[in-house]
Amino acid sequence: MATNKTTQTDESVLAFIDRIEDETKRTDALTIVKLFEKQTGLKPKMWGPSIIGFGGYAYKYDSGHEGTAPLLGFSPRKTSHVFYLSAGFEGREELLKKLGKQKTGKGCVYVNKLADINQDVLKEMIDASLANIHGQVKKNNWKLI
């Protein structure tokens, strides 16, 4: 079975952010960390080489595949910030319409810069995503870590 590459590490979140070359991306990343931390009450941790995660859970699927994942997170990439939020929360599509300039994947929201989006809507999405993930953890008898 494949090994999960996205596991929590001991790397410093601030050291990771300090290595971001683009000043706007670096400043945005610091602001996003503070926003997520305040909204969730959780401390940021590095997951894999480039994801800043908040909280975590251990899962095991019926197929036998198991691993750990952050409850929420983001990755400051060269072209965009990638927000890792739950894909299944109620009202997601409506909030995405109000969020501002972004692109989406299944559980990801891609934003070029923080100034392109409404941070209050992002906070709503964080709250809804966190509630949805906590529900999934409870429903599936997974463990918070």
N, C-alpha and C positions, 0 to 999 in steps of 0.2 A: 504494500500500500504506500502511496506517495506521502512524503513528509510535508506538513504544512509549513510554508516559508514565513507566513505572517504570524509570528509568535512574539510575545512581549520580550523586550530586551532591557538591558540596564543602561543603554545610551542616554545621555542627557538630552532632553527635548530642546533646551536653550542652545546647547552646543550644535545640535542639528540645524536649528533655525539660523544660528550665526553663520553657518556655511552657505546659506542661500545668497547667491551673488547679486541678484536683482534687488535693489533697495525697496521698491514698492512691494514685491512679493514677500520680502523679509518682514517689513512693517505689517503687512496684512496678516502674515502668519502669526506674529505676536498678538495682534488684536484678536484673531480667531481663537487662539489658545485661551486668552482671557475670557472671551465670550462663552466658549464651551464650558470652561471651568466654572464660571459664575452660574451659567444656566443649569448645569448638571450637578454641581457640588462635588465633582470628581476631579482628581488630579490627572494631568496629562502624562502619558507614558508612551515610549516608542514601541511600535509593533513592526517588526521587520525593519528594513533599512530606511523606509521613507513615510510610514504612516504614524501620525500622532493620534493615539487612541485614548478614549475616556471610558473607564470601567472595563469589564470583560466578562465573558462567560465561557464555560466548557460545554460542548455539545457532543451528542452522539446520535447519528441517524440510524434508522432501521437497517440500512445497508451495511452498518458496521463502521462506516467512516466517522471518525471523531477528531476533535481538535479544540482549539480555543480561538476566540475572536474578540475584538473590542466591541463594546456596546454601540459606540459611535466613534467617528473619527474623521480626520481629513488628512490630505497629503498636499503640501505645497509643491506642485510640479512646475517645470519651466514655462509651460504654456497656460496652465490654469491651476486653480485650487480644486481639488477633488474632495467633495464631502461624501462620507460614507454614512448614509442614513438608511433606516428601514424602508423597504419599498412598499410595504403593505399597510401603512397606517391610513386611517380614514381621513379624507379631506386633502390627501397629498396633491392631487391634480389642481385643486383650487388654490392651494398655497403656492405651488410652482408658478401658476399664472401671475400671482401677486409678488413673487420673489424678485423679479427683474430679469436682466439678461443672463441666461444660463442655458446649458444643454443637459440632457439627462441620459443616464443608462439605467439598468434595472434597479440598482440600489445606490446609484451614484448621481451626484449633481456636480456639474463642471462649471466653474465660475472663473472668468479671466482675472478680475480684480474685485476686491471687496466693495469698492465704490459703485460697482455695477448692480448691486443688489440691495434690497431692503433688509437691514439687519433685524428689525422686529419680526419680520416674516420668517427669517432664518431661525430666530429663537422659538417661534411657534413650531417650526418643523422639528427642531431639536427635541422639544417637549413631547410632541406627538410620536416621534420616532422612538424615543426612550421608553415611553409608555407601551408602545407596541412590542418592542423587544423584550421588556420585562414580562409582558403577557405571554410571549412565545417561550421564554425561559421557564415560566411557571407551568404552562400547558404541556410542555415536553419533558418536564422533570429534569431540565438541565440545571447547572450550578453557576451561580454568580461567582466570579473570582476577583 
